Amino acid sequence: MRIGFDLDRVFIDHPPFISDMVIDRLYKKHHEPELTYRIPSRLEQFLRRLTHYPIFRKILKENLHFLKNLARRRKDTYYLISGRFDFLKTATQKIIEKHHFDKLFTGMYFNFDNQQPHRFKNNIIKKLKLNKYVDDDLDLLKYLAKHNPRTIFYWLNPKQNTKIEKNLFAITNLKKLNI
């Protein structure tokens, strides 16, 4: 089985005291007819770089532990697919090195060409022919589920376990993947 995972809010938490609603407003253009993510201004990029220091971005230990157990089994192949833009490249590389993600994943793909994150991930999912993919962004997952009907998508959401669409499910933790 080929399984993909997002990075933020799957393995790395958001900065403390910043709500999901604020992050959603900062990252997406809500007045567009289709899903569109904002490329931050230079000032916003500077501020976001500050919030990406490891002191503000705690590892989600339970999820990392789950991944390490999966990787030890070597039963499936695992991919890290992050929509992070290029201005976060250095911070992302530090996280990868610090937590040894390169030893856990068969491949890692980053959006350092600054494509729209949902389109970037769609291309990677098609290229890798993933069976499953886990992310925390419901809007993005709805887009991906529509364009990849043979892939099962999981919205990592601590509040619910439910079927959302034919191939899209909400799960409260990674153990619900049943792999």
C-alpha positions as CSV (number, residue, x, y, z in Angstrom):
1,M,0.0,0.0,0.0
2,R,1.2,3.5,-0.8
3,I,0.3,6.1,1.8
4,G,0.9,9.8,1.8
5,F,1.0,12.2,4.8
6,D,0.9,16.0,5.0
7,L,3.4,17.6,7.4
8,D,1.7,20.4,9.3
9,R,-1.0,19.4,11.8
10,V,-0.2,15.8,11.0
11,F,3.3,15.6,12.5
12,I,4.1,19.2,13.3
13,D,1.6,21.4,15.3
14,H,0.6,24.9,14.5
15,P,2.1,27.7,16.7
16,P,0.3,28.0,20.0
17,F,-2.5,30.6,20.5
18,I,-3.2,30.8,16.7
19,S,-6.6,29.3,16.0
20,D,-7.5,27.2,13.0
21,M,-9.9,29.9,11.8
22,V,-7.1,32.5,11.8
23,I,-4.8,30.2,9.9
24,D,-7.5,29.4,7.4
25,R,-8.1,33.2,6.8
26,L,-4.4,33.9,6.4
27,Y,-3.7,31.0,4.0
28,K,-6.8,31.0,1.7
29,K,-8.5,33.5,-0.6
30,H,-12.2,33.1,0.4
31,H,-13.7,35.3,-2.3
32,E,-12.5,33.2,-5.2
33,P,-14.8,30.9,-7.1
34,E,-12.5,28.0,-6.6
35,L,-10.0,27.0,-3.9
36,T,-7.0,29.4,-3.9
37,Y,-4.2,29.8,-1.5
38,R,-2.5,33.1,-0.8
39,I,1.2,33.7,-1.4
40,P,2.1,35.8,1.6
41,S,3.6,39.2,1.3
42,R,7.2,39.8,2.3
43,L,6.2,41.0,5.7
44,E,3.9,37.9,6.2
45,Q,6.7,35.7,5.0
46,F,9.0,37.2,7.7
47,L,6.4,36.7,10.4
48,R,5.6,33.1,9.3
49,R,9.3,32.2,9.3
50,L,9.4,33.4,12.9
51,T,6.5,31.1,13.8
52,H,8.2,28.2,12.2
53,Y,11.1,28.0,14.7
54,P,11.0,24.6,16.5
55,I,10.2,26.3,19.8
56,F,6.8,27.3,18.3
57,R,6.2,24.2,16.2
58,K,6.0,21.2,18.5
59,I,6.2,17.7,17.2
60,L,2.9,15.8,17.5
61,K,4.6,12.9,19.4
62,E,1.7,10.4,19.2
63,N,1.6,10.7,15.4
64,L,5.4,10.5,15.0
65,H,5.4,7.5,17.2
66,F,2.7,5.9,15.1
67,L,4.7,6.6,11.9
68,K,7.9,5.2,13.4
69,N,6.0,1.9,14.3
70,L,4.7,1.8,10.7
71,A,8.2,2.4,9.2
72,R,9.7,-0.4,11.3
73,R,7.2,-2.9,9.9
74,R,8.3,-2.0,6.3
75,K,5.0,-3.4,5.1
76,D,3.9,-0.3,3.1
77,T,5.6,2.7,1.5
78,Y,5.1,6.1,3.1
79,Y,5.5,9.6,1.5
80,L,5.6,13.0,3.0
81,I,3.8,15.6,0.8
82,S,3.8,19.2,2.0
83,G,2.3,22.2,0.4
84,R,4.8,24.6,2.2
85,F,6.0,27.4,0.0
86,D,9.7,28.1,-0.8
87,F,10.2,30.8,1.8
88,L,9.8,28.0,4.5
89,K,12.4,25.8,2.8
90,T,15.2,26.3,5.5
91,A,12.7,25.8,8.4
92,T,11.3,22.7,6.7
93,Q,14.8,21.2,6.2
94,K,15.6,21.7,9.9
95,I,12.4,19.9,10.9
96,I,13.2,17.0,8.5
97,E,16.8,16.7,9.9
98,K,15.8,17.1,13.6
99,H,13.1,14.4,13.5
100,H,14.9,12.1,10.9
101,F,11.9,12.1,8.5
102,D,14.2,11.1,5.7
103,K,14.6,7.7,7.4
104,L,10.9,7.2,7.8
105,F,9.5,8.1,4.4
106,T,10.2,6.4,1.1
107,G,10.0,9.9,-0.6
108,M,9.4,13.5,0.5
109,Y,7.8,16.1,-1.8
110,F,7.7,19.8,-1.0
111,N,6.0,22.7,-2.8
112,F,9.2,24.8,-3.1
113,D,8.1,25.9,-6.6
114,N,5.2,27.8,-5.0
115,Q,2.4,26.1,-6.9
116,Q,-1.1,26.2,-5.5
117,P,-0.9,23.5,-2.7
118,H,-3.9,21.6,-3.8
119,R,-2.7,21.3,-7.4
120,F,0.8,20.4,-6.2
121,K,-0.5,17.6,-4.0
122,N,-2.9,16.4,-6.7
123,N,0.0,16.0,-9.1
124,I,2.1,14.1,-6.6
125,I,-0.8,11.8,-5.5
126,K,-1.4,10.9,-9.2
127,K,2.3,10.4,-9.9
128,L,2.7,8.1,-6.9
129,K,-0.6,6.4,-7.3
130,L,-1.4,6.6,-3.6
131,N,-3.9,4.4,-2.0
132,K,-4.4,6.7,1.0
133,Y,-3.6,10.2,1.9
134,V,-3.9,12.1,5.3
135,D,-4.1,15.9,5.7
136,D,-5.6,18.4,8.0
137,D,-7.1,20.8,5.4
138,L,-10.7,19.8,4.6
139,D,-11.1,22.2,1.6
140,L,-7.9,20.7,0.0
141,L,-9.0,17.2,0.7
142,K,-12.4,17.7,-0.9
143,Y,-10.6,18.9,-4.0
144,L,-8.2,15.9,-4.0
145,A,-11.0,13.4,-3.4
146,K,-12.9,14.8,-6.4
147,H,-9.9,14.5,-8.6
148,N,-8.6,11.1,-7.3
149,P,-11.7,8.8,-6.9
150,R,-9.5,5.7,-6.3
151,T,-7.6,7.1,-3.4
152,I,-9.0,7.1,0.1
153,F,-8.5,10.5,1.9
154,Y,-8.5,11.1,5.6
155,W,-9.1,14.4,7.3
156,L,-7.2,14.4,10.5
157,N,-9.6,16.2,12.8
158,P,-9.6,15.7,16.6
159,K,-13.3,16.2,16.9
160,Q,-14.9,13.5,14.6
161,N,-14.8,10.2,13.0
162,T,-17.2,10.1,10.0
163,K,-17.6,9.6,6.3
164,I,-17.7,12.9,4.5
165,E,-17.8,11.8,0.9
166,K,-17.4,8.6,-1.0
167,N,-13.6,8.5,-0.6
168,L,-13.1,11.1,2.2
169,F,-13.3,10.3,5.9
170,A,-12.7,12.3,9.1
171,I,-10.5,10.6,11.6
172,T,-9.6,11.7,15.1
173,N,-6.1,10.1,15.1
174,L,-3.8,8.2,12.8
175,K,-4.6,4.8,14.5
176,K,-8.0,5.1,12.7
177,L,-6.2,4.4,9.4
178,N,-6.3,0.7,10.2
179,I,-2.9,-0.1,8.5
